Amino acid sequence: SPPCMADIFRCMGKASRVALSAIARHLRLRSDVFNQLLDDAPLPANEVSSSVLVGTYSHASLQNGKGAIGGGKPTVNGEVEKGLLTLISSDTPGLQ
C-alpha cells in the first residue's frame, strides 16, 4: 500500500471520533460514551478490517400505521433507515 495510507487511516480515525462525540453531545450524552466501540490498537501488516456502526430509529407513530417520517424507507417492523448512520433509541425498556 502507498506510504500515505497510515496517515489517511489516522485522519479517518480522528474524524470518526469527532463525529461520534458530536452525535453523543447532540443526544445529550457524555461526549465519550461511544469510545468503548473504538480501539487504538493498530492492525497487523496486511490485515483487512472494516467497521460498521448501525442504529435504528423507531417512532411510536410509525407503528400505528402512519408513513415514514422524512422520506425514509420503512421496514417491516416500522423502523426507518436513512443514510450511512442510523441511531437506536427507545422510550421504553426492552431494546437491547
N, CA, C and O atoms as a GROMACS GRO file, in nm:
protein
  384
    1SER      N    1   0.084  -0.119   0.000
    1SER     CA    2   0.000   0.000   0.000
    1SER      C    3   0.088   0.125   0.000
    1SER      O    4   0.202   0.120   0.046
    2PRO      N    5   0.037   0.236  -0.050
    2PRO     CA    6   0.115   0.359  -0.055
    2PRO      C    7   0.154   0.405   0.086
    2PRO      O    8   0.082   0.378   0.182
    3PRO      N    9   0.267   0.473   0.099
    3PRO     CA   10   0.314   0.515   0.231
    3PRO      C   11   0.219   0.612   0.301
    3PRO      O   12   0.223   0.623   0.424
    4CYS      N   13   0.135   0.681   0.226
    4CYS     CA   14   0.044   0.779   0.289
    4CYS      C   15  -0.077   0.713   0.355
    4CYS      O   16  -0.150   0.781   0.426
    5MET      N   17  -0.100   0.584   0.333
    5MET     CA   18  -0.220   0.519   0.384
    5MET      C   19  -0.227   0.523   0.536
    5MET      O   20  -0.337   0.538   0.591
    6ALA      N   21  -0.117   0.510   0.605
    6ALA     CA   22  -0.119   0.516   0.752
    6ALA      C   23  -0.171   0.652   0.798
    6ALA      O   24  -0.248   0.659   0.893
    7ASP      N   25  -0.129   0.758   0.730
    7ASP     CA   26  -0.177   0.892   0.765
    7ASP      C   27  -0.326   0.907   0.734
    7ASP      O   28  -0.400   0.969   0.811
    8ILE      N   29  -0.369   0.850   0.623
    8ILE     CA   30  -0.511   0.857   0.587
    8ILE      C   31  -0.595   0.785   0.691
    8ILE      O   32  -0.697   0.838   0.734
    9PHE      N   33  -0.554   0.666   0.731
    9PHE     CA   34  -0.631   0.591   0.830
    9PHE      C   35  -0.631   0.662   0.965
    9PHE      O   36  -0.731   0.660   1.036
   10ARG      N   37  -0.520   0.726   1.001
   10ARG     CA   38  -0.514   0.801   1.126
   10ARG      C   39  -0.612   0.918   1.121
   10ARG      O   40  -0.682   0.944   1.219
   11CYS      N   41  -0.618   0.989   1.009
   11CYS     CA   42  -0.712   1.100   0.993
   11CYS      C   43  -0.857   1.051   0.996
   11CYS      O   44  -0.943   1.116   1.055
   12MET      N   45  -0.882   0.937   0.933
   12MET     CA   46  -1.018   0.882   0.935
   12MET      C   47  -1.058   0.842   1.076
   12MET      O   48  -1.173   0.860   1.115
   13GLY      N   49  -0.965   0.788   1.153
   13GLY     CA   50  -0.992   0.754   1.292
   13GLY      C   51  -1.027   0.876   1.375
   13GLY      O   52  -1.120   0.873   1.455
   14LYS      N   53  -0.951   0.984   1.355
   14LYS     CA   54  -0.981   1.108   1.428
   14LYS      C   55  -1.117   1.162   1.388
   14LYS      O   56  -1.194   1.206   1.473
   15ALA      N   57  -1.148   1.159   1.258
   15ALA     CA   58  -1.277   1.209   1.210
   15ALA      C   59  -1.392   1.127   1.268
   15ALA      O   60  -1.496   1.183   1.304
   16SER      N   61  -1.374   0.995   1.278
   16SER     CA   62  -1.481   0.912   1.334
   16SER      C   63  -1.504   0.944   1.481
   16SER      O   64  -1.618   0.946   1.527
   17ARG      N   65  -1.398   0.969   1.555
   17ARG     CA   66  -1.412   1.004   1.696
   17ARG      C   67  -1.482   1.139   1.713
   17ARG      O   68  -1.566   1.154   1.802
   18VAL      N   69  -1.447   1.235   1.629
   18VAL     CA   70  -1.512   1.367   1.636
   18VAL      C   71  -1.660   1.354   1.602
   18VAL      O   72  -1.745   1.415   1.668
   19ALA      N   73  -1.693   1.275   1.498
   19ALA     CA   74  -1.832   1.256   1.459
   19ALA      C   75  -1.912   1.188   1.570
   19ALA      O   76  -2.023   1.232   1.601
   20LEU      N   77  -1.858   1.082   1.630
   20LEU     CA   78  -1.930   1.014   1.738
   20LEU      C   79  -1.945   1.104   1.860
   20LEU      O   80  -2.048   1.098   1.927
   21SER      N   81  -1.847   1.186   1.889
   21SER     CA   82  -1.856   1.279   2.000
   21SER      C   83  -1.966   1.382   1.975
   21SER      O   84  -2.041   1.415   2.066
   22ALA      N   85  -1.974   1.433   1.852
   22ALA     CA   86  -2.079   1.530   1.818
   22ALA      C   87  -2.217   1.468   1.826
   22ALA      O   88  -2.312   1.531   1.874
   23ILE      N   89  -2.230   1.344   1.781
   23ILE     CA   90  -2.359   1.273   1.791
   23ILE      C   91  -2.398   1.256   1.937
   23ILE      O   92  -2.513   1.278   1.973
   24ALA      N   93  -2.303   1.216   2.020
   24ALA     CA   94  -2.330   1.198   2.163
   24ALA      C   95  -2.375   1.329   2.227
   24ALA      O   96  -2.472   1.331   2.303
   25ARG      N   97  -2.306   1.438   2.196
   25ARG     CA   98  -2.345   1.568   2.253
   25ARG      C   99  -2.484   1.606   2.207
   25ARG      O  100  -2.563   1.659   2.286
   26HIS      N  101  -2.517   1.582   2.080
   26HIS     CA  102  -2.650   1.614   2.028
   26HIS      C  103  -2.758   1.533   2.101
   26HIS      O  104  -2.869   1.582   2.122
   27LEU      N  105  -2.725   1.411   2.138
   27LEU     CA  106  -2.820   1.325   2.211
   27LEU      C  107  -2.817   1.352   2.361
   27LEU      O  108  -2.883   1.282   2.439
   28ARG      N  109  -2.740   1.453   2.402
   28ARG     CA  110  -2.724   1.492   2.542
   28ARG      C  111  -2.664   1.378   2.626
   28ARG      O  112  -2.704   1.355   2.740
   29LEU      N  113  -2.568   1.310   2.566
   29LEU     CA  114  -2.492   1.206   2.634
   29LEU      C  115  -2.351   1.257   2.660
   29LEU      O  116  -2.312   1.361   2.605
   30ARG      N  117  -2.276   1.186   2.743
   30ARG     CA  118  -2.134   1.220   2.761
   30ARG      C  119  -2.065   1.211   2.625
   30ARG      O  120  -2.097   1.123   2.545
   31SER      N  121  -1.973   1.300   2.600
   31SER     CA  122  -1.908   1.302   2.468
   31SER      C  123  -1.820   1.178   2.444
   31SER      O  124  -1.784   1.151   2.330
   32ASP      N  125  -1.786   1.104   2.549
   32ASP     CA  126  -1.702   0.985   2.532
   32ASP      C  127  -1.782   0.855   2.540
   32ASP      O  128  -1.723   0.748   2.553
   33VAL      N  129  -1.914   0.863   2.532
   33VAL     CA  130  -1.999   0.745   2.552
   33VAL      C  131  -1.974   0.636   2.447
   33VAL      O  132  -1.994   0.518   2.476
   34PHE      N  133  -1.930   0.672   2.327
   34PHE     CA  134  -1.906   0.573   2.222
   34PHE      C  135  -1.762   0.525   2.217
   34PHE      O  136  -1.728   0.442   2.133
   35ASN      N  137  -1.676   0.575   2.305
   35ASN     CA  138  -1.534   0.542   2.298
   35ASN      C  139  -1.506   0.392   2.312
   35ASN      O  140  -1.408   0.343   2.255
   36GLN      N  141  -1.589   0.319   2.387
   36GLN     CA  142  -1.563   0.176   2.403
   36GLN      C  143  -1.584   0.101   2.272
   36GLN      O  144  -1.539  -0.013   2.259
   37LEU      N  145  -1.650   0.163   2.173
   37LEU     CA  146  -1.668   0.099   2.042
   37LEU      C  147  -1.541   0.106   1.957
   37LEU      O  148  -1.527   0.033   1.860
   38LEU      N  149  -1.450   0.195   1.995
   38LEU     CA  150  -1.329   0.218   1.917
   38LEU      C  151  -1.208   0.167   1.993
   38LEU      O  152  -1.208   0.167   2.116
   39ASP      N  153  -1.108   0.123   1.922
   39ASP     CA  154  -0.982   0.088   1.988
   39ASP      C  155  -0.867   0.152   1.912
   39ASP      O  156  -0.880   0.187   1.795
   40ASP      N  157  -0.756   0.168   1.981
   40ASP     CA  158  -0.640   0.233   1.922
   40ASP      C  159  -0.532   0.134   1.880
   40ASP      O  160  -0.423   0.175   1.841
   41ALA      N  161  -0.562   0.006   1.887
   41ALA     CA  162  -0.462  -0.096   1.852
   41ALA      C  163  -0.448  -0.102   1.700
   41ALA      O  164  -0.547  -0.126   1.630
   42PRO      N  165  -0.329  -0.081   1.647
   42PRO     CA  166  -0.312  -0.091   1.502
   42PRO      C  167  -0.328  -0.235   1.454
   42PRO      O  168  -0.299  -0.329   1.528
   43LEU      N  169  -0.374  -0.250   1.333
   43LEU     CA  170  -0.388  -0.384   1.275
   43LEU      C  171  -0.252  -0.438   1.235
   43LEU      O  172  -0.163  -0.362   1.200
   44PRO      N  173  -0.235  -0.570   1.240
   44PRO     CA  174  -0.112  -0.630   1.189
   44PRO      C  175  -0.097  -0.602   1.039
   44PRO      O  176  -0.195  -0.571   0.971
   45ALA      N  177   0.024  -0.613   0.989
   45ALA     CA  178   0.051  -0.589   0.847
   45ALA      C  179  -0.036  -0.678   0.760
   45ALA      O  180  -0.054  -0.796   0.789
   46ASN      N  181  -0.088  -0.622   0.654
   46ASN     CA  182  -0.172  -0.691   0.555
   46ASN      C  183  -0.304  -0.744   0.612
   46ASN      O  184  -0.367  -0.829   0.550
   47GLU      N  185  -0.346  -0.696   0.726
   47GLU     CA  186  -0.474  -0.736   0.785
   47GLU      C  187  -0.584  -0.644   0.732
   47GLU      O  188  -0.567  -0.522   0.726
   48VAL      N  189  -0.696  -0.703   0.692
   48VAL     CA  190  -0.808  -0.627   0.639
   48VAL      C  191  -0.908  -0.603   0.752
   48VAL      O  192  -0.933  -0.693   0.833
   49SER      N  193  -0.963  -0.484   0.758
   49SER     CA  194  -1.060  -0.452   0.862
   49SER      C  195  -1.170  -0.365   0.806
   49SER      O  196  -1.153  -0.296   0.705
   50SER      N  197  -1.282  -0.368   0.872
   50SER     CA  198  -1.395  -0.285   0.833
   50SER      C  199  -1.478  -0.261   0.958
   50SER      O  200  -1.494  -0.350   1.041
   51SER      N  201  -1.531  -0.142   0.970
   51SER     CA  202  -1.614  -0.107   1.085
   51SER      C  203  -1.748  -0.053   1.036
   51SER      O  204  -1.753   0.027   0.942
   52VAL      N  205  -1.853  -0.098   1.099
   52VAL     CA  206  -1.986  -0.050   1.065
   52VAL      C  207  -2.058  -0.019   1.195
   52VAL      O  208  -2.063  -0.103   1.284
   53LEU      N  209  -2.112   0.100   1.204
   53LEU     CA  210  -2.194   0.138   1.319
   53LEU      C  211  -2.336   0.151   1.267
   53LEU      O  212  -2.364   0.236   1.184
   54VAL      N  213  -2.425   0.067   1.317
   54VAL     CA  214  -2.562   0.065   1.269
   54VAL      C  215  -2.655   0.093   1.385
   54VAL      O  216  -2.634   0.043   1.495
   55GLY      N  217  -2.755   0.173   1.360
   55GLY     CA  218  -2.858   0.201   1.459
   55GLY      C  219  -2.991   0.215   1.388
   55GLY      O  220  -2.994   0.229   1.266
   56THR      N  221  -3.100   0.211   1.462
   56THR     CA  222  -3.233   0.223   1.404
   56THR      C  223  -3.318   0.316   1.487
   56THR      O  224  -3.309   0.315   1.610
   57TYR      N  225  -3.400   0.398   1.422
   57TYR     CA  226  -3.494   0.486   1.491
   57TYR      C  227  -3.633   0.434   1.463
   57TYR      O  228  -3.670   0.414   1.348
   58SER      N  229  -3.711   0.414   1.567
   58SER     CA  230  -3.848   0.368   1.551
   58SER      C  231  -3.938   0.457   1.633
   58SER      O  232  -3.931   0.457   1.756
   59HIS      N  233  -4.022   0.534   1.567
   59HIS     CA  234  -4.112   0.627   1.634
   59HIS      C  235  -4.246   0.557   1.656
   59HIS      O  236  -4.290   0.481   1.570
   60ALA      N  237  -4.310   0.582   1.768
   60ALA     CA  238  -4.436   0.514   1.801
   60ALA      C  239  -4.541   0.534   1.692
   60ALA      O  240  -4.618   0.443   1.664
   61SER      N  241  -4.545   0.653   1.629
   61SER     CA  242  -4.646   0.679   1.527
   61SER      C  243  -4.626   0.590   1.404
   61SER      O  244  -4.722   0.562   1.332
   62LEU      N  245  -4.503   0.546   1.379
   62LEU     CA  246  -4.480   0.457   1.266
   62LEU      C  247  -4.545   0.322   1.289
   62LEU      O  248  -4.588   0.256   1.195
   63GLN      N  249  -4.552   0.280   1.415
   63GLN     CA  250  -4.610   0.151   1.445
   63GLN      C  251  -4.763   0.157   1.446
   63GLN      O  252  -4.828   0.053   1.453
   64ASN      N  253  -4.819   0.277   1.440
   64ASN     CA  254  -4.964   0.293   1.439
   64ASN      C  255  -5.017   0.313   1.298
   64ASN      O  256  -5.127   0.366   1.279
   65GLY      N  257  -4.940   0.270   1.198
   65GLY     CA  258  -4.988   0.273   1.061
   65GLY      C  259  -4.956   0.400   0.984
   65GLY      O  260  -4.998   0.412   0.869
   66LYS      N  261  -4.886   0.493   1.042
   66LYS     CA  262  -4.852   0.616   0.970
   66LYS      C  263  -4.724   0.593   0.891
   66LYS      O  264  -4.647   0.503   0.923
   67GLY      N  265  -4.702   0.673   0.789
   67GLY     CA  266  -4.588   0.656   0.699
   67GLY      C  267  -4.457   0.697   0.761
   67GLY      O  268  -4.451   0.743   0.875
   68ALA      N  269  -4.353   0.680   0.685
   68ALA     CA  270  -4.218   0.714   0.729
   68ALA      C  271  -4.202   0.864   0.740
   68ALA      O  272  -4.254   0.939   0.657
   69ILE      N  273  -4.132   0.908   0.840
   69ILE     CA  274  -4.106   1.049   0.863
   69ILE      C  275  -3.980   1.088   0.786
   69ILE      O  276  -3.880   1.017   0.793
   70GLY      N  277  -3.983   1.198   0.714
   70GLY     CA  278  -3.864   1.249   0.648
   70GLY      C  279  -3.822   1.173   0.524
   70GLY      O  280  -3.708   1.186   0.480
   71GLY      N  281  -3.911   1.095   0.467
   71GLY     CA  282  -3.879   1.027   0.343
   71GLY      C  283  -3.794   0.904   0.358
   71GLY      O  284  -3.743   0.852   0.259
   72GLY      N  285  -3.779   0.854   0.479
   72GLY     CA  286  -3.701   0.732   0.498
   72GLY      C  287  -3.775   0.612   0.444
   72GLY      O  288  -3.892   0.621   0.408
   73LYS      N  289  -3.707   0.501   0.438
   73LYS     CA  290  -3.764   0.377   0.387
   73LYS      C  291  -3.813   0.294   0.504
   73LYS      O  292  -3.731   0.242   0.580
   74PRO      N  293  -3.947   0.278   0.523
   74PRO     CA  294  -3.995   0.198   0.636
   74PRO      C  295  -3.967   0.050   0.613
   74PRO      O  296  -3.979   0.000   0.502
   75THR      N  297  -3.930  -0.018   0.720
   75THR     CA  298  -3.907  -0.162   0.713
   75THR      C  299  -4.031  -0.233   0.765
   75THR      O  300  -4.129  -0.169   0.803
   76VAL      N  301  -4.026  -0.365   0.768
   76VAL     CA  302  -4.141  -0.445   0.810
   76VAL      C  303  -4.186  -0.409   0.952
   76VAL      O  304  -4.306  -0.403   0.978
   77ASN      N  305  -4.092  -0.386   1.042
   77ASN     CA  306  -4.126  -0.358   1.181
   77ASN      C  307  -4.146  -0.210   1.210
   77ASN      O  308  -4.160  -0.173   1.326
   78GLY      N  309  -4.147  -0.125   1.108
   78GLY     CA  310  -4.172   0.016   1.128
   78GLY      C  311  -4.049   0.101   1.149
   78GLY      O  312  -4.063   0.222   1.170
   79GLU      N  313  -3.928   0.044   1.144
   79GLU     CA  314  -3.808   0.125   1.161
   79GLU      C  315  -3.784   0.207   1.035
   79GLU      O  316  -3.830   0.171   0.926
   80VAL      N  317  -3.713   0.316   1.051
   80VAL     CA  318  -3.676   0.399   0.937
   80VAL      C  319  -3.525   0.398   0.926
   80VAL      O  320  -3.456   0.432   1.022
   81GLU      N  321  -3.473   0.360   0.811
   81GLU     CA  322  -3.329   0.358   0.788
   81GLU      C  323  -3.296   0.467   0.688
   81GLU      O  324  -3.354   0.474   0.580
   82LYS      N  325  -3.200   0.553   0.725
   82LYS     CA  326  -3.159   0.662   0.637
   82LYS      C  327  -3.008   0.673   0.639
   82LYS      O  328  -2.947   0.667   0.746
   83GLY      N  329  -2.948   0.690   0.524
   83GLY     CA  330  -2.806   0.720   0.515
   83GLY      C  331  -2.715   0.609   0.565
   83GLY      O  332  -2.756   0.494   0.580
   84LEU      N  333  -2.592   0.647   0.591
   84LEU     CA  334  -2.492   0.552   0.636
   84LEU      C  335  -2.492   0.534   0.786
   84LEU      O  336  -2.434   0.437   0.837
   85LEU      N  337  -2.555   0.625   0.859
   85LEU     CA  338  -2.555   0.619   1.004
   85LEU      C  339  -2.697   0.632   1.054
   85LEU      O  340  -2.765   0.729   1.023
   86THR      N  341  -2.742   0.536   1.130
   86THR     CA  342  -2.873   0.537   1.190
   86THR      C  343  -2.853   0.505   1.337
   86THR      O  344  -2.776   0.415   1.370
   87LEU      N  345  -2.919   0.578   1.427
   87LEU     CA  346  -2.901   0.559   1.571
   87LEU      C  347  -3.019   0.486   1.632
   87LEU      O  348  -3.131   0.498   1.583
   88ILE      N  349  -2.994   0.410   1.738
   88ILE     CA  350  -3.100   0.339   1.810
   88ILE      C  351  -3.133   0.415   1.936
   88ILE      O  352  -3.044   0.455   2.012
   89SER      N  353  -3.262   0.436   1.958
   89SER     CA  354  -3.309   0.500   2.081
   89SER      C  355  -3.446   0.443   2.112
   89SER      O  356  -3.523   0.414   2.020
   90SER      N  357  -3.478   0.428   2.239
   90SER     CA  358  -3.608   0.374   2.275
   90SER      C  359  -3.664   0.450   2.393
   90SER      O  360  -3.591   0.484   2.487
   91ASP      N  361  -3.793   0.479   2.388
   91ASP     CA  362  -3.861   0.543   2.501
   91ASP      C  363  -3.905   0.441   2.604
   91ASP      O  364  -3.940   0.478   2.717
   92THR      N  365  -3.904   0.314   2.568
   92THR     CA  366  -3.949   0.210   2.658
   92THR      C  367  -3.838   0.107   2.677
   92THR      O  368  -3.754   0.090   2.589
   93PRO      N  369  -3.835   0.037   2.792
   93PRO     CA  370  -3.733  -0.064   2.814
   93PRO      C  371  -3.752  -0.183   2.722
   93PRO      O  372  -3.861  -0.206   2.669
   94GLY      N  373  -3.645  -0.259   2.704
   94GLY     CA  374  -3.653  -0.380   2.626
   94GLY      C  375  -3.570  -0.379   2.500
   94GLY      O  376  -3.539  -0.485   2.447
   95LEU      N  377  -3.533  -0.261   2.451
   95LEU     CA  378  -3.448  -0.254   2.333
   95LEU      C  379  -3.304  -0.273   2.377
   95LEU      O  380  -3.252  -0.194   2.455
   96GLN      N  381  -3.240  -0.376   2.328
   96GLN     CA  382  -3.103  -0.406   2.367
   96GLN      C  383  -3.009  -0.372   2.256
   96GLN      O  384  -2.888  -0.390   2.269
   0.00000   0.00000   0.00000
